[in-house]
Amino acid sequence: MVVIITNNETKKGRDDNRAFDELRPMKIEAGVLERADGSAYLEVGGNKILVAVYGPRESYIRRLLKPNTGVIRCRYNMAPFSVGDRKRPGPDRRSNEISKITAEALRPALLLENYPRSMVDVFIEVIEAEGGTRCAGITAASVALADAGIPMKDLVVACAAGKVNDEVVLDLSEYEDKDGQADVPVAIMPRNGEITLLQSDGNLDKEEFSQALDLAIEGCKKISEIQKEALVSKYGG
Ligand code: UDP
């Protein structure tokens, strides 16, 4: 914990000395896998995330298909070596929840009506985790979907804000997530401002929640520029 003394006030700073509204350094690369229809690699802080997209394609799981639109299915997976304590391989309650909310966050951006009876599969592999992987996964998945050439209204972008040491801060690290008082992951479509994911874990009063939401939306807008740069550097402006 860092202690900062300003105007005779003692404030606990962030562990990595970031300002309350500062994102961790992020980089995104589009089109990193040969065999996937679309892919992206994202690093933010200590997170390393790879996303592969397949489709729209036929699926042998007929009951999941819809006659008048395509469907999106996501699988979020954490590698056993991605965290300090070995993670037991395979799906669990947390990864099932993140897979579900990721599909729900991305779906409103996709124009799947032109692909009836088809499936888009999104595989999110967390290779190293350091807090905020659900948001990083959504941000990377959106770039991978664009890389796959799937028509979209906008790139969905996600970022969390939360409360740590009684202060509302942006983009919680793993330590801040574990030690903090609240975490609010948010995903938006920046073009029309539509919120496609809003979760809240922990305790925030009305004012703090509203500050966290505003901060997360500002964070999303900054990250959205990095998404666009990744696609421009792959495909040109
Ligand atoms: N984490 C972990 N082991 C697990 C699950 C999570 O060490 O089995 C860590 C990981 O760094 C993750 C963080 O705890 O990023 C916070 O997890 P949370 O469920 O809040 O989701 P996230 O913040 O990654 O979206």
Boltz pocket constraint, residues with backbone or C-beta under 6 A from the ligand:
constraints:
  - pocket:
      binder: B
      contacts: [[A, 82], [A, 83], [A, 84], [A, 85], [A, 87], [A, 94], [A, 129], [A, 130], [A, 131], [A, 132], [A, 133], [A, 134], [A, 135], [A, 174], [A, 177], [A, 183]]
      max_distance: 6.0
